Amino acid sequence: MEYMNKTNKTTTSTKQVGGISFTSLLAILFIGLKLTGVINWSWLWVLSPIWIPIAIVLALVIILLAFSMLIDFFFK
């Protein structure tokens, strides 16, 4: 966003967007609990907040590709 200041010079203001997501916080919490011995889960489940969303996205991509291929096969 640009605006003119009192000396008639153009100034640009920027907004930074960012932060830590819920799944990242959950992963950090699980890792901390595992390393301190509070939970006795396998590392597979401790790191699940990281890999489960990735697995869901990959599954959706595979389903959409398969659906697209079926549509091409039957309607071409």
JOHU-V170465 format. One record per residue. N is the residue number from 0. RES is the residue in one small letter. SS is DSSP state (2 for helix, 1 for strand, 0 for the rest). Layout:
<<N/RES/SS> <N/RES/SS>>
This chain:
<<0/m/0> <1/e/1> <2/y/1> <3/m/1> <4/n/0> <5/k/0> <6/t/0> <7/n/0> <8/k/0> <9/t/1> <10/t/1> <11/t/1> <12/s/0> <13/t/0> <14/k/0> <15/q/0> <16/v/0> <17/g/0> <18/g/0> <19/i/0> <20/s/0> <21/f/2> <22/t/2> <23/s/2> <24/l/2> <25/l/2> <26/a/2> <27/i/2> <28/l/2> <29/f/2> <30/i/2> <31/g/2> <32/l/2> <33/k/2> <34/l/2> <35/t/0> <36/g/0> <37/v/0> <38/i/0> <39/n/0> <40/w/0> <41/s/0> <42/w/2> <43/l/2> <44/w/2> <45/v/2> <46/l/0> <47/s/2> <48/p/2> <49/i/2> <50/w/2> <51/i/2> <52/p/2> <53/i/2> <54/a/2> <55/i/2> <56/v/2> <57/l/2> <58/a/2> <59/l/2> <60/v/2> <61/i/2> <62/i/2> <63/l/2> <64/l/2> <65/a/2> <66/f/2> <67/s/2> <68/m/2> <69/l/2> <70/i/2> <71/d/2> <72/f/2> <73/f/2> <74/f/2> <75/k/0>>
